[in-house]
Each structure stands twice: as C-alpha cells, then as structure tokens.
Amino acid sequence: MKLYLLIVISIFFSSTGFSGSAHAQNNLYGTFSLGLAQNEIESYELDKFSYKLGIGYQLTPQWDLEASFQGLGAENAGDTAQQNFDVSEFYGLSVSALGKARGQYGDLYYRVGVMMVDAQVQSIGSLVCVPDPLTPGLCSIDESVVAGVLGLGFDLRIFQSTMVRFEVEHIQGQEDYSANAAYIGVRLNF
C-alpha cells in the first residue's frame, strides 16, 4: 500500500513540476473521491469504504488520461481466540482513458483502463482452502491481479476549476477477482 501511495505522489509532483507553461497546467487535474466497493476473490467477499486519489491530463477536449490509486477496502475484524477472524486489504493502481461528452453543466464520461490490484486476505471461517499443517484453519490469499476497468461518471461543474465527480465502475481480473464501486468526489483543475 505504501509503495502504491508513493508512486501516485511521485507521479503527481513530477507532472506538475514538468508542466512549464500556463497552457499545459490548465490541462492537469487532480481528483479525490470517497465511496463503497464490493470486492470478490475466490470464495471471499468484502463490502467496505473505498477511496480514490488520481491525477489526470486532458489530451483533447474529448479525451483524458488518468492515473489513480484506489483503496478498495480493508477489514480487521473478529476474535482470534474464537477462531473466527478476517484481515483483508484490497488496493489498486490504475491507468485509464476517459472519453468525454461536454454539456452545459459538466462532462459525461466513460472510463476504460487497466489496474494492478493487490489482494491480501487472512481468514479463519470465511475462506475454503487446503489446510496448512503449521496454522490449521488459517486460509490466506496474497495475489497481485491484473484487471480491466470500465466506468461511467459525470463531472458537475461548480466553478471554472472545480467539479463534483459522480462515478461507478466495474473491475474484472485474474484469479476470479471482481469489484464494483461507486464514488462521489471532487475534481480540481490546475
């Protein structure tokens, strides 16, 4: 997770640092969104709070390129003494193309991209697995999954450089991983 966050922050600062002209800076934007995500991998499901940090660049009036870091959900629940607990984290780093249609009140867009999802689960009682002789009953998943991203959203224009973002997306990948998420957030043009 820390590595993903470091990569997104590095991309953000390098992008804003290399854009020398005022015209280039107007094409950069940042996003921050909060929402809910439903993750499913193998026999494990997690519905939790989610967040998304992103940086984008407007290539043309109809196309944007966006990189984002997503916290798709985390849980630390249960009681180890009762032999029923779940510890899980789902994070993703993605690159997407956004096709846009401009309107009077904002931009309607669709998202097509690729994501690297880091899924880590340790569970007793929620997963079905082959028993481990060292830790009986403990099942674990530690996967890095390549996934496709499809989304639909609307950026509602509030001010010239500020928009409210509404978005839903579907993520489908290897190892039978899938996720559905809904977000509301802010887009700030630089």
KEKE-3310 file (N, C-alpha, C; in steps of 0.2 Angstrom, whole numbers, plus 5000, padded with zeros to 4 digits):
npx = (5004:5009:5019:5012:5005:5016:5021:5010:5010:5023:5021:5011:5018:5029:5023:5016:5028:5035:5027:5028:5022:5008:4997:4999:4997:4984:4978:4980:4974:4967:4960:4949:4940:4927:4919:4910:4915:4913:4921:4927:4935:4941:4933:4930:4922:4921:4913:4916:4921:4928:4941:4948:4962:4968:4977:4976:4977:4971:4970:4964:4949:4939:4946:4954:4968:4971:4978:4977:4976:4969:4960:4953:4946:4947:4948:4948:4944:4935:4939:4953:4954:4942:4943:4938:4941:4945:4956:4959:4965:4963:4970:4973:4981:4980:4978:4969:4959:4949:4934:4925:4910:4905:4894:4881:4881:4892:4903:4900:4907:4915:4925:4939:4951:4966:4971:4982:4979:4981:4978:4975:4972:4968:4961:4950:4937:4930:4935:4937:4949:4964:4970:4983:4997:5005:4998:4983:4967:4969:4967:4973:4975:4986:4988:4993:4984:4980:4969:4954:4946:4931:4921:4908:4904:4901:4906:4901:4900:4905:4913:4925:4937:4933:4925:4912:4912:4904:4904:4903:4910:4917:4927:4937:4946:4961:4962:4948:4944:4934:4926:4915:4911:4906:4907:4909:4915:4928:4935:4949:4955:4971)
npy = (4994:5006:5008:5010:5022:5030:5030:5036:5049:5053:5053:5063:5075:5075:5077:5090:5098:5097:5103:5117:5129:5140:5136:5122:5118:5121:5109:5099:5090:5085:5072:5067:5055:5047:5032:5017:5000:4984:4969:4954:4939:4923:4913:4923:4938:4956:4970:4987:5003:5014:5023:5035:5042:5053:5058:5068:5071:5082:5077:5080:5090:5079:5068:5061:5057:5047:5043:5033:5029:5017:5013:5000:4994:4988:4977:4972:4962:4952:4938:4931:4922:4915:4909:4914:4926:4939:4947:4959:4967:4977:4985:4996:5001:5011:5015:5025:5028:5042:5045:5059:5068:5084:5095:5107:5108:5101:5087:5072:5055:5041:5027:5018:5006:4999:4990:4986:4976:4973:4960:4955:4943:4936:4923:4915:4904:4911:4908:4895:4882:4873:4864:4871:4864:4870:4881:4877:4878:4892:4902:4909:4923:4930:4940:4947:4955:4957:4968:4973:4989:4997:5011:5023:5040:5057:5074:5087:5104:5116:5128:5137:5130:5119:5104:5093:5076:5061:5044:5027:5011:4996:4982:4969:4954:4943:4927:4926:4938:4952:4968:4980:4997:5013:5030:5047:5063:5075:5085:5095:5107:5112)
npz = (5000:5004:4995:4983:4986:4987:4973:4967:4972:4968:4954:4953:4958:4949:4937:4939:4941:4929:4920:4911:4905:4906:4899:4898:4911:4913:4908:4917:4931:4947:4957:4970:4978:4988:4993:4991:4990:4982:4984:4977:4978:4974:4986:4994:5000:5001:5007:5008:5014:5002:4994:4982:4974:4962:4947:4932:4914:4902:4886:4874:4870:4871:4876:4890:4900:4914:4930:4944:4962:4972:4987:4989:5000:5016:5030:5047:5057:5070:5081:5087:5097:5097:5085:5073:5062:5051:5041:5029:5014:5000:4987:4973:4958:4944:4927:4915:4901:4897:4889:4884:4884:4882:4891:4895:4909:4914:4912:4904:4906:4900:4906:4902:4906:4914:4928:4942:4955:4972:4982:4998:5010:5025:5034:5045:5045:5035:5022:5010:5010:5007:5021:5031:5038:5048:5052:5057:5049:5045:5032:5017:5006:4994:4982:4967:4955:4938:4931:4921:4919:4919:4918:4922:4923:4929:4929:4937:4935:4946:4949:4938:4939:4947:4950:4954:4956:4951:4950:4944:4944:4936:4940:4933:4934:4934:4943:4947:4952:4955:4956:4961:4962:4969:4968:4975:4973:4971:4958:4954:4943:4938)
capx = (5000:5014:5023:5007:5004:5022:5021:5005:5013:5028:5018:5008:5023:5033:5018:5015:5034:5037:5022:5031:5018:5001:4993:5000:4995:4977:4976:4981:4969:4968:4954:4949:4934:4925:4913:4909:4917:4912:4927:4926:4941:4940:4927:4930:4919:4921:4910:4919:4923:4934:4944:4952:4966:4970:4979:4974:4979:4967:4974:4960:4943:4935:4949:4958:4972:4971:4982:4974:4977:4962:4960:4946:4943:4951:4945:4952:4938:4934:4942:4957:4953:4936:4944:4934:4943:4946:4961:4960:4966:4962:4972:4974:4985:4977:4979:4963:4957:4942:4931:4920:4905:4904:4887:4881:4883:4898:4906:4898:4912:4916:4932:4942:4958:4969:4973:4985:4976:4985:4973:4978:4967:4970:4954:4948:4930:4927:4938:4938:4956:4968:4973:4990:4999:5008:4992:4977:4961:4970:4967:4976:4976:4990:4988:4993:4980:4979:4962:4952:4942:4926:4917:4904:4904:4899:4909:4897:4904:4903:4917:4928:4942:4931:4919:4910:4913:4900:4906:4903:4915:4917:4934:4936:4953:4963:4960:4941:4943:4930:4924:4910:4912:4903:4911:4907:4922:4930:4940:4952:4959:4977)
capy = (5000:5012:5009:5012:5029:5034:5030:5041:5056:5055:5055:5070:5080:5076:5080:5097:5101:5097:5107:5124:5134:5140:5132:5115:5117:5120:5103:5095:5090:5080:5070:5064:5053:5043:5028:5010:4995:4977:4965:4947:4935:4916:4912:4929:4944:4961:4977:4992:5010:5015:5030:5035:5048:5052:5064:5067:5076:5082:5076:5084:5091:5073:5063:5062:5051:5047:5038:5033:5025:5016:5009:4996:4991:4984:4975:4969:4960:4945:4937:4925:4917:4912:4906:4917:4932:4941:4953:4959:4973:4977:4991:4996:5006:5010:5020:5024:5034:5044:5048:5063:5072:5090:5098:5114:5108:5097:5082:5065:5052:5033:5025:5011:5006:4993:4991:4981:4975:4969:4957:4951:4941:4930:4922:4908:4904:4914:4905:4887:4881:4867:4866:4872:4860:4875:4885:4874:4883:4898:4902:4916:4925:4935:4940:4954:4954:4962:4968:4978:4994:5000:5015:5029:5046:5064:5079:5093:5110:5121:5134:5136:5125:5114:5100:5087:5070:5055:5038:5020:5007:4988:4980:4962:4952:4936:4924:4927:4944:4957:4973:4986:5003:5019:5036:5054:5066:5082:5086:5101:5108:5116)
capz = (5000:5005:4988:4978:4988:4985:4966:4965:4974:4964:4948:4954:4959:4943:4932:4940:4940:4922:4915:4912:4903:4909:4895:4900:4918:4913:4906:4923:4936:4952:4959:4977:4979:4993:4991:4993:4985:4984:4981:4977:4975:4975:4989:4999:4998:5006:5005:5013:5012:4997:4992:4976:4973:4955:4943:4925:4909:4896:4879:4869:4873:4871:4879:4896:4903:4921:4934:4951:4967:4975:4992:4988:5006:5021:5036:5053:5062:5073:5088:5086:5102:5095:5079:5068:5060:5044:5040:5022:5011:4993:4984:4966:4954:4938:4921:4911:4896:4898:4883:4887:4881:4886:4891:4898:4917:4915:4907:4905:4903:4902:4908:4900:4909:4917:4935:4946:4961:4977:4987:5004:5014:5030:5037:5048:5045:5029:5016:5010:5007:5009:5027:5032:5044:5053:5055:5055:5049:5043:5024:5015:4998:4993:4975:4963:4950:4933:4929:4917:4922:4915:4922:4919:4928:4927:4932:4938:4935:4951:4947:4932:4940:4952:4948:4959:4952:4952:4946:4946:4940:4937:4939:4932:4933:4935:4949:4948:4955:4953:4961:4959:4966:4967:4972:4975:4975:4969:4953:4954:4938:4940)
cpx = (5004:5017:5018:5006:5010:5023:5016:5007:5018:5026:5015:5013:5028:5029:5017:5022:5036:5032:5024:5026:5011:4996:4993:4997:4987:4974:4977:4976:4970:4961:4955:4942:4933:4919:4913:4912:4915:4917:4925:4932:4940:4933:4926:4926:4920:4918:4912:4919:4928:4935:4948:4956:4969:4973:4978:4977:4974:4971:4971:4953:4938:4939:4954:4962:4973:4974:4979:4976:4971:4963:4953:4943:4948:4947:4950:4947:4938:4939:4946:4956:4947:4937:4940:4936:4945:4951:4962:4961:4966:4964:4974:4977:4982:4979:4973:4963:4950:4939:4925:4915:4903:4896:4887:4883:4889:4899:4903:4904:4912:4924:4934:4949:4960:4972:4977:4982:4980:4979:4976:4973:4970:4963:4954:4940:4927:4929:4938:4945:4959:4971:4980:4992:5002:5003:4986:4971:4962:4970:4969:4976:4981:4992:4989:4990:4980:4972:4960:4947:4937:4922:4913:4903:4901:4902:4904:4901:4901:4906:4921:4934:4940:4925:4918:4909:4908:4902:4904:4907:4915:4924:4933:4944:4954:4961:4953:4940:4939:4928:4920:4911:4908:4906:4907:4913:4922:4935:4942:4956:4965:4978)
cpy = (5006:5013:5012:5020:5033:5035:5036:5048:5058:5057:5062:5076:5081:5079:5088:5101:5101:5101:5115:5129:5134:5136:5124:5113:5117:5113:5098:5095:5084:5078:5067:5062:5048:5039:5022:5005:4988:4973:4958:4943:4928:4915:4918:4935:4950:4968:4982:4998:5010:5022:5029:5042:5047:5059:5063:5072:5076:5082:5081:5086:5085:5068:5065:5056:5052:5041:5039:5028:5024:5011:5006:4993:4987:4982:4971:4967:4953:4944:4930:4920:4912:4908:4908:4924:4933:4947:4953:4966:4973:4984:4990:5002:5006:5016:5019:5030:5035:5047:5052:5066:5078:5092:5105:5114:5104:5092:5075:5061:5044:5032:5018:5011:4999:4995:4985:4981:4971:4967:4953:4949:4935:4929:4915:4909:4906:4911:4898:4886:4875:4868:4866:4868:4864:4879:4882:4879:4889:4898:4909:4916:4930:4936:4947:4952:4959:4962:4974:4983:4997:5005:5020:5034:5052:5069:5085:5099:5114:5127:5132:5130:5119:5110:5095:5081:5064:5050:5032:5016:4999:4986:4972:4960:4945:4934:4925:4933:4949:4962:4978:4991:5009:5025:5043:5058:5073:5082:5093:5102:5113:5121)
cpz = (5000:4998:4983:4980:4986:4977:4964:4966:4970:4957:4948:4954:4952:4938:4933:4939:4933:4917:4916:4910:4906:4905:4897:4907:4918:4911:4912:4928:4941:4955:4966:4977:4985:4991:4994:4988:4987:4980:4982:4974:4978:4979:4995:4996:5003:5003:5010:5010:5007:4996:4985:4975:4965:4952:4936:4921:4904:4890:4874:4873:4875:4875:4885:4897:4910:4925:4941:4955:4971:4981:4992:4994:5010:5027:5041:5058:5064:5079:5086:5091:5101:5088:5073:5067:5053:5044:5032:5020:5004:4991:4977:4963:4947:4933:4917:4906:4897:4892:4886:4882:4885:4885:4895:4906:4919:4910:4909:4902:4904:4903:4906:4902:4911:4924:4938:4953:4966:4982:4992:5009:5019:5034:5040:5048:5038:5022:5016:5006:5009:5016:5027:5038:5050:5056:5053:5055:5046:5035:5023:5008:4998:4986:4972:4956:4945:4931:4924:4921:4917:4920:4918:4925:4925:4932:4932:4939:4941:4950:4941:4933:4945:4950:4954:4954:4955:4948:4949:4941:4941:4935:4938:4931:4934:4942:4951:4952:4952:4958:4957:4964:4964:4972:4971:4977:4971:4963:4953:4948:4940:4935)
residu = (MET:LYS:LEU:TYR:LEU:LEU:ILE:VAL:ILE:SER:ILE:PHE:PHE:SER:SER:THR:GLY:PHE:SER:GLY:SER:ALA:HIS:ALA:GLN:ASN:ASN:LEU:TYR:GLY:THR:PHE:SER:LEU:GLY:LEU:ALA:GLN:ASN:GLU:ILE:GLU:SER:TYR:GLU:LEU:ASP:LYS:PHE:SER:TYR:LYS:LEU:GLY:ILE:GLY:TYR:GLN:LEU:THR:PRO:GLN:TRP:ASP:LEU:GLU:ALA:SER:PHE:GLN:GLY:LEU:GLY:ALA:GLU:ASN:ALA:GLY:ASP:THR:ALA:GLN:GLN:ASN:PHE:ASP:VAL:SER:GLU:PHE:TYR:GLY:LEU:SER:VAL:SER:ALA:LEU:GLY:LYS:ALA:ARG:GLY:GLN:TYR:GLY:ASP:LEU:TYR:TYR:ARG:VAL:GLY:VAL:MET:MET:VAL:ASP:ALA:GLN:VAL:GLN:SER:ILE:GLY:SER:LEU:VAL:CYS:VAL:PRO:ASP:PRO:LEU:THR:PRO:GLY:LEU:CYS:SER:ILE:ASP:GLU:SER:VAL:VAL:ALA:GLY:VAL:LEU:GLY:LEU:GLY:PHE:ASP:LEU:ARG:ILE:PHE:GLN:SER:THR:MET:VAL:ARG:PHE:GLU:VAL:GLU:HIS:ILE:GLN:GLY:GLN:GLU:ASP:TYR:SER:ALA:ASN:ALA:ALA:TYR:ILE:GLY:VAL:ARG:LEU:ASN:PHE)
# end
